[in-house]
Amino acid sequence: MDVFLTDDAERSLKALSLLSESGQCGYLIGYRRGPRVYVEAIIPAGKGHSFPVEQFHLLDDLYDGRTVGFFFFGGGRRVESRILQPFAYGKIVLEVRPGGRRNPVLKAFSIEHDGRFTLSPVPLASSPGRRIS
């Protein structure tokens, strides 16, 4: 599996990195095609959002089942405990870290389960001529 960010999704994450502080998080909207997850849009949820399962399902219904994952600025154990839950199994997580004024560092993970929920690293794909950190 890998994760592909559309130009709009990547631009939105960069804009949020310019405007936000650590702790910002939200949802990723897109679709799966074969082994690739395409992220088309991001929905900011605010700093410290707890990702209640009921709210996830309401948002997923609004987007016709196209909620493919979550994003976080920063990271850490507090973040993991919010999403390493049954409702998030198989979704992706983008961790965004500052990497300069216009180029945050992005890391992608898949939420897996093998006796316990874990984050498993997955590659970020990019279109020709575009570099993703």
N, C-alpha and C positions, 0 to 999 in steps of 0.2 A: 504494500500500500504506500502511496505517497499523497502529498497535499499540494494542490495548485491554487494559488491566489490570483484572482482576476486583478487587472490593473486598478479597478475601482476599490476592491477590498483592500489591496495593499496601500493605496493612497489614503484610504480612510484610517487605517492603522497608523500610518505615518503622521497624519493630521492629529490624531488623538495623542500620539507620543509627544507632539509639540505643545499640546494644550493641557495634557493631563499629568497628574502626579502618580506615583506608584500606588497600586491598589485598584486602579480602574479595571473593570472586567465587563464581560458581556457574552453575547451569543454569536455564533457563526451560522450564516444562512447559505445554503448551496445545494449540492447534490452529489451522488456517487455515480460514477460510470466505470465499471470494471474495478480495477484495483486503485483507482484514483478518486480522491475527494476534492471536488471543486468548491472553493469558497468564493461566493459572489458578493456577499454583503456582510457587514457587521452591525450588530445592534448593541450599543453601549447600555449597560445596566447600572452603572454608577460604582463608586468606590465601595468595596466591602460587601457587594451583593451576595446573598447567601444561596442563590440558585434553588429556591424551593421547588420541589417536584411538580406541584400543582401549577405554578407559574410557567415552568418549562413546557408542560403539556398545552397550556393555553397559547403560548407563543408558537409552539410547533403546529398547533391546529390553525392558527392565523396564517402561517406560512406553508400550509398544505403539506406538513410532514418534512419540510426541508431544513430543519434545524440540524446541522451536521456537527456542531460542537460548541466550544467555549473559547474565549480568549482572556488572558490576564496580563497586566503590566506588572512585572516583578515576578512573584511566584512564592514558593515556599510551602511548608507543611500545612499552613492554615488554608491555603488555596486547595490543596489536594483533598483535604477532608470535606470540602464543600461539594466536590464533584465525583469523588471516587465512590459512587453509589450505583445501585442497579439501574436506575433510569438513564444513566449516562454511558452504560456499557456500549462499546463499539464506536463511540463518538470521538472526535478529535479535539485536541487542546493546542492552542497557540500561545506560547509564552513570549511576551514582548519585553525586551530589555533595551535601555537606552544604548545607542551606538553612535551618537553624534546628532547634530541638529536635524538631519533629514533621513538618516538611515538607521532605524532601530534594528536590533538583532532579533531575528525571529527563530524560534525553535518549535517544531511540531511533534506531537505525541498522540498516540492512540490509547484509549482507555480499555485495558484488557482485564481479564479475570482468570486466575489460575489458583483458586483457593482463597484469594484476596484480590481486591482491585488495585491495579498498578498503572503507571504511565509508562508506555513503551515508546521510545523515540522512533519517528518515521521521517523520511526525507521530504524536503520541500522541493517541488519542481518549479521551473520557471519557463517562461516563453523565450524564444531565441532573442538574444540581445539584451535580456533583462537579467540582472544578477540579484539574487535574494541572499541576504546574509545568513 
